[in-house]
Amino acid sequence: MVVGEFTTEVDVLVIGAGPGGYVAAIRAAQLGKSVTVIERGELGGVCLNVGCIPSKALIHASQLYEQMQAAEQMGITAQNVAVDFPKVQEWKNKIVKQLTGGVQSLFKGNKIQTVAGEALFVSENEVRVINGYEVSRYKFNHCIIATGSRPLELPAFPFGKRVLSSTEALNLTEIPQSLVVIGGGYIGIELGSTFARFGSKVTILEAAEQILPGFEPEMTRLVERKLKKNKVDIFTKALAKGMEESDTGVTVTAEVKGEEKRIEAEYVLVTVGRVPNTDQLGVADIGMKLTEKGHIIVDKQGQTSIRNVYAIGDVVAGPALAHKASYEGKVAAEAIAGQPSAVDYQVIPAVVFSDPEIASVGLSEREAKEQGIDCAVGRFPFAANGRALSVNAGEGFVKLVADKQSGVLVGVQIVGPEASNLIAEAGLAIEMGATLEDIGLTIHAHPTLGEMMMEAAELALGHPIHVLNK
């Protein structure tokens, strides 16, 4: 039964309050627009509720647990170290609640209206919003679609009691005794290594030739080595074919390099990709152009084939990253406000919170060469950095790739401690068109991990101080 249906006229309507949608809403409000946001779940979307933030909280807790167990080499004995997993989850949920509450406060401060419910386009300038038995309509001047994505489900492994997506895995109430992870991308590696540190027996099945297929093998080898040290079984060129489920677990059948393998586990975690949430919006019915994979086709301002409707984040092509969505949200809001804003994807950092961490921005050495760039390369090891050794994290390297003739930086790859934070300097340097000399002449505080950028630049220039110039 429909209780009531009325139409409200709004200026800018944002559908979805994830890291793309809520940022777009705030930016549009800053620019003087009256903004209404429709969200079917919790404010903050996947990132704050079931993605970036909760996963990093669990990663940190598991790393702390591992470090306490290994503290004896530094002369510290920690006795009776144990994990109370429900309390870990309680702590994680408290962080999520704090952040989603922060979004609510920002909306209130920017006078942004929120509407709970599921949006469905009924025309090029109107949506219907369904919230239980209540139905309402919103007529808009401009709309930004930011409905994100959801985990891809494999037909042979339907999500259920024993087959989990990342959402369910992040909310387990107990540490699984054993876990098969299908998919060795960044989500699979982050969650697989987290549960391995907590004590789960983890097996990773990756269809490609290496885990983390988007990164250079010289980076992923270090992650693979640490995973194996934590007794994680890794099978590459492995295709998960099917499963037998019981009340207590699952037996997964996989083809590994041409041979059949059966692996028993308490749970299966499927992390093989994400699907854009565009199929239940009704966008195809109003003539919006989509790709074959369901992504909305947009221009450099996020404008769709329907000129007053914009789309950002996971519903458009490109990596499913929160910071990409936020960036696109700001561009779309500014475009709606009449500003000459447009996306430039030269600098989108990619980060994996693995152990050691991996981060990359710009071009790899291989990509630079494929573009015909004559490269100068500086690859400086964390083992020669005093700060890294003093925090017991000497594995990895910082690699700078520059145009040899001009010295202009075109890419940076980092594998090692705090790679996720160190990559920010690299991104700024590329964005500003910095040269190796600019970075090498910049005084970096000592002793810090940040010195690695300076050292790598000096190495690329041929005059390294803390390693021999071979």
C-alpha positions, -999 to 999 in steps of 0.1 A, spaced: 0 0 0 13 34 -9 7 59 19 13 91 -1 31 104 -32 40 141 -36 65 161 -56 92 183 -42 112 206 -64 149 208 -56 179 225 -72 207 199 -70 197 163 -62 226 139 -52 218 102 -52 241 84 -28 260 97 2 293 78 -2 327 95 -6 316 108 -40 281 118 -32 286 135 2 316 154 -11 297 166 -42 268 177 -20 291 197 3 309 213 -26 277 222 -44 263 237 -11 296 257 -7 289 272 -42 255 284 -32 234 256 -44 204 242 -25 212 205 -22 191 174 -13 208 140 -9 190 106 -12 206 77 5 191 42 9 216 31 36 239 49 60 257 81 53 292 75 42 285 47 17 307 17 13 339 35 22 329 46 57 306 17 66 318 -15 49 350 -6 30 380 16 35 376 27 71 364 -6 88 390 -26 69 418 -3 79 407 -5 115 409 -43 114 442 -42 95 457 -19 122 444 -41 150 459 -73 134 492 -56 128 494 -44 164 487 -80 175 514 -93 153 539 -66 164 533 -74 201 540 -110 195 572 -102 177 584 -75 202 610 -98 218 636 -90 192 635 -54 205 638 -66 241 602 -63 249 583 -93 263 546 -92 260 529 -121 278 495 -134 273 488 -114 242 453 -123 231 426 -111 208 390 -104 220 375 -102 185 340 -89 195 358 -61 213 379 -54 181 347 -52 161 331 -29 188 361 -6 185 359 -7 147 322 1 147 328 30 171 352 46 145 326 41 117 299 56 138 321 86 146 328 93 109 293 88 97 281 111 124 307 136 111 291 135 77 257 141 93 271 172 110 287 185 78 254 181 60 236 200 88 263 228 88 260 231 50 221 231 51 220 199 30 187 180 32 188 142 34 161 118 23 161 81 32 151 58 4 157 42 -30 157 65 -60 143 55 -94 144 78 -124 110 84 -140 121 112 -164 151 133 -172 144 156 -144 125 136 -118 130 106 -96 107 86 -74 120 77 -39 107 46 -22 112 41 15 91 12 27 55 21 21 62 57 15 67 70 -20 77 106 -30 89 124 -61 117 149 -65 119 172 -95 155 186 -100 174 211 -120 206 191 -118 213 156 -104 245 138 -95 244 100 -95 268 86 -69 253 52 -61 287 34 -60 291 -3 -66 286 -37 -49 307 -69 -48 306 -91 -79 290 -125 -72 303 -156 -89 275 -180 -101 293 -210 -86 298 -192 -53 265 -174 -44 268 -153 -13 253 -169 17 261 -184 51 295 -197 41 304 -176 11 311 -140 20 316 -108 3 339 -82 18 309 -67 36 301 -98 56 338 -106 61 343 -73 78 315 -80 102 323 -115 113 318 -119 150 346 -145 154 379 -151 138 375 -178 112 397 -209 117 402 -211 80 394 -190 49 397 -194 12 400 -161 -6 389 -161 -42 407 -131 -58 441 -118 -50 434 -82 -57 437 -55 -31 406 -64 -12 415 -101 -11 451 -94 0 441 -68 26 415 -90 42 433 -123 37 465 -110 54 444 -94 82 427 -127 91 461 -145 87 476 -122 113 447 -129 136 455 -166 133 432 -179 105 446 -204 80 442 -185 47 444 -197 12 444 -173 -17 433 -183 -52 442 -158 -80 435 -163 -116 463 -141 -129 500 -150 -129 506 -129 -97 487 -115 -68 478 -77 -71 479 -80 -109 479 -42 -114 512 -37 -98 548 -44 -109 561 -79 -99 591 -64 -81 566 -48 -57 542 -77 -52 570 -102 -46 577 -86 -12 540 -89 -2 539 -125 -14 570 -133 7 554 -118 38 521 -136 32 540 -169 30 559 -161 61 525 -158 78 517 -193 64 492 -181 38 490 -205 8 490 -186 -25 479 -202 -57 482 -182 -89 468 -192 -123 441 -207 -101 404 -209 -112 378 -216 -85 354 -240 -102 328 -250 -75 321 -259 -39 304 -282 -16 289 -266 14 281 -281 48 269 -268 81 304 -262 93 323 -253 62 330 -254 25 351 -275 2 363 -255 -27 374 -271 -60 399 -252 -80 419 -257 -111 455 -247 -103 479 -247 -133 459 -275 -150 455 -297 -119 424 -300 -97 428 -290 -60 403 -293 -32 406 -270 -3 385 -271 29 377 -240 49 353 -225 73 344 -197 50 350 -186 14 356 -149 7 349 -138 -29 367 -106 -39 368 -107 -77 356 -72 -86 327 -49 -82 295 -41 -101 283 -5 -107 249 2 -90 232 14 -121 209 -15 -129 181 -5 -104 181 33 -110 160 33 -142 187 53 -160 186 30 -191 148 36 -193 152 74 -197 178 69 -224 211 74 -205 240 59 -223 259 31 -206 289 9 -213 285 -29 -218 296 -33 -182 269 -10 -169 290 21 -163 275 55 -171 293 73 -199 304 108 -189 325 136 -202 354 153 -183 329 171 -161 309 140 -152 281 151 -175 260 121 -188 242 119 -221 213 136 -203 228 171 -199 214 180 -165 224 147 -149 260 140 -138 276 107 -126 307 101 -105 326 74 -86 321 37 -91 292 41 -115 316 55 -141 346 38 -157 380 38 -139 393 24 -107 368 20 -78 386 43 -54 370 66 -28 395 94 -36 386 92 -73 349 95 -64 355 125 -41 376 142 -68 349 136 -95 322 148 -70 340 182 -66 344 185 -104 307 177 -111 295 202 -84 317 229 -97 306 222 -133 269 225 -122 278 258 -105 292 271 -139 329 268 -131 353 256 -158 362 225 -138 373 192 -155 389 159 -144 426 153 -149 436 117 -140 473 121 -143 477 118 -105 454 92 -90 473 73 -63 467 36 -59 473 21 -25 472 -14 -10 473 -17 27 492 -50 25 523 -59 45 544 -42 34 522 -15 20 522 -7 -17 515 26 -33 518 39 -68 511 71 -87 517 82 -123 536 58 -147 556 28 -139 590 23 -156 573 -2 -180 545 22 -188 568 51 -193 589 31 -218 558 19 -236 550 56 -241 585 62 -256 599 80 -226 637 76 -221 637 70 -184 659 80 -155 652 57 -125 661 59 -89 653 29 -67 663 35 -31 659 7 -5 643 12 29 671 -10 43 694 21 39 670 45 57 677 50 94 641 57 103 628 25 86 653 4 105 645 21 138 609 10 134 619 -25 124 606 -21 88 635 -22 65 618 -41 36 610 -24 3 620 5 -18 610 39 -33 613 40 -71 612 73 -90 607 73 -127 615 105 -146 621 117 -182 659 115 -185 663 146 -206 641 170 -187 643 153 -153 605 158 -149 590 131 -126 564 109 -143 558 82 -118 566 68 -83 562 33 -69 566 26 -32 566 -7 -14 574 -5 23 564 12 56 540 41 53 538 38 15 502 50 18 513 83 33 546 87 14 529 86 -19 513 120 -12 546 138 -18 550 119 -50 515 129 -62 521 165 -54 555 165 -72 540 150 -104 510 174 -102 534 204 -99 557 191 -127 586 187 -103 620 175 -115 644 150 -99 666 181 -90 636 198 -73 630 167 -51 667 161 -45 673 197 -35 643 198 -11 655 195 25 638 166 41 637 162 79 660 135 93 654 108 104 622 102 85 608 79 59 602 110 37 639 112 31 634 82 8 620 105 -19 651 127 -17 675 98 -17 658 81 -47 659 114 -66 697 118 -59 702 82 -70 684 88 -103 706 119 -108 737 98 -102 749 111 -69 734 91 -41 748 97 -6 736 66 14 741 39 -12 769 32 -36 764 45 -71 768 13 -91 
